[in-house]
Amino acid sequence: MRILFIIQGEGRGHLTQALSLRQKLESEGHTIVGVLVGKSPARRLPSFFVDKIHAPIYSFESPNFLPTAKNKQVHIVRSVVYNLCRTNKYVGSIRYIQRMIRETEADVVVNFYELLTGLTYWVFRPKAAMICIAHQYLFLHPDFEFPKENRFSLASLRFFTRLTAIGASRKLALSFRKMHEVPDEKIVVVPPLLRREVLSLEPSEGNYLHGYLLNSGFSEEVRAWHARHPEVALHFFWDKKGVPAELKVDDHLSFHQLNDTLFVHYMAGAKAYATTAGFESVCEAMYLNKPVLMVPTHIEQACNAHDAVISGAGAVSDRFDLDVLLSLSERHTENQTFRHWVKQADWLILREFREDLLREPCPVTRLRRIAGYWMERLSKL
């Protein structure tokens, strides 16, 4: 089949998921005809993605969150006003997505949580089947446990998630653990999309802490902790503009530009890992047996972090308190259940790309799947 990727390009997670899925689909004989990446003008695509996706890349402007003045947390009001003011740009992006679906003659569109893809299917109803894939589709699962957050924020998050999936044939919910499917929501729970480069690594316990900063403002917290603990080696990654590939503060603290090969190399040899709670890198850390400190920057990451803690990943904090991470590393044990779950990813995900499954099921088949789901639910009462 001819497959078009459309990716929400803020951060690292969806990009690495796309790299992994490309490997799996091409090994089955499918063709990736193009990759559309939605991002803000301020973001740049990391070179690791450009070099490894091996398909034509096209960028378009997409809604995004704006950080606070200190470049740490998300500023909700500013983000809403900014995106409303750019509505005309996003309308143009929707038209562009529709045109690219048509011009690439795609049989299937894989949507990595890009809002404008769902809106494109709402407005234009393209003929290509759409499969949505992201951890966020687990937020629509009836058994997903949310953190204690503002109810309006959680409802808004679920509404946003539904918008990204308008017209989807299937929602593949990437999960830290096995959960049942939800036929009436078209939700299939699948393992994380880790790449061969990660799966082939042999982890070891080094003497340094590893980290990823989605917003470079958190570097001040890392520097402050380092000033109190100068003897602990730290290797943190970011995508801050105007700085060298490695900003070496001293012999024990370095900030690296986002380089995926180097990133997973440092992950494999680290004592522990600190992050702004993106799903993908938390999964990589869990697979490589590293405890994780998660510092969410917005409601979506708070949900990721809460779910990760339930699954045994580590701890959540409101700042980069690396004392907590060192403490975690002393009592951390390997999660073999998670590793086994990850190794089932190929067949569980690839089976959802069978041509017969992408067609809308007949009413009888759909009723059977829904009846099976409710029988399973009732049996647990």
Buried (B, 14 or more C-beta within 10 A) or exposed (E): BBBBBBBBBBBBBBBBBBBBBBBBBBEEEBBBBBBBBBBBEEBEBBEBBEEBBEBEBBBBBBBBBBBBEEBBBBBBEBBEEBBEEBEEBBEEBBBBBBEBBEEBEBBBBBBBBBBBBBBBBEBBEBEBBBBBBBBBBBBBBEEBEBBEBEEEBBEEBBEBBBBBBBBBBBBBBBBBBEBBBBBEBBBBBBBBBBBEBBBEBEBEEBEBBBBBBBBBBBBEBBBEBBEEEEEBBBBBBBBBEEEEEEBEBEEBBBBBBBBBEBBBBBBBBBBBBBBBBBBBBBBBBBBBBBBBBBBBBBBBBBBBBBBBBEBBBBBBBEEBBBEBBBBBBEEBEEBEEBBEBBEEBBEBBBEBBEEEBBEEBEEEEBEEBBEEBEEEEEEEE
